[in-house]
């Protein structure tokens, strides 16, 4: 489980940009999260809803902490 947490932290540290919207789509084999920014768009794919919601929650908490700084 530790590598997964490290991987999540790695993703959050590399997503240091202001986002305009987050889109979550259900696809045949899981979920696609699309993070839309002013200049770029990034997509992440997860196989379960639990992992998808955990990513969204962590992403929003990280973004909120950046705004507070």
N, C-alpha and C positions, 0 to 999 in steps of 0.2 A: 504494500500500500504506500510505502514511502516514496517510491519513484513516481507514482501518480500525483502525489501532493507536490513533489518537486517540479514535475512537468507543468502542473497548474500554475505554480508560482512563476516558472519560466515564461509561460504564456502571458501572464498578467504584467510582468516586467517589460515584455516586448510589445505591449499594446498601449504604449504611452502616446495616444492621440485622442483628440476630442471626437467623440462619435455623435452622429445625428440621430441614428436609429438602430435598433436591433430587431432583426426579423428571425423568427423561428418557423421552420417548415418541416412538416412530416413527410418523409420519403419512404420508399419501400423497405429499406433496411435500417432505418433509424431516424435521426433528426439532423437538420442542417441549421446552423446558427450563422446568420450573416450580419456582420457588424459594419455599418455604413458610416464612413467619416466624410469630412469635407473633400479630401483628395483621394482617398483610397477605400477599398472594400476588402474585408477579409472574411473567409468562411471557415467554419469548424464543423466537423461531423462527429456525432456521438451515436452510439447504438442503443442507449436506453434513455428514457425520460428523466430518470433520476440524475444521470450524469449531465444531461442537458440543463436541467434546472440548477444543479450545483454550479456549473460554469457561469450561467447567467447571474446567479446570486453573487458569486465571487467577483465577477466582472463589474457589477454595479457597485459593490462595496469598495473595490479598488478605485473605481472612477470617483466615487464620493469622497474617498480619502485624498485623492489628488486635487479635487476642487477645494477641499478644506485647507490645504497647505498654502 
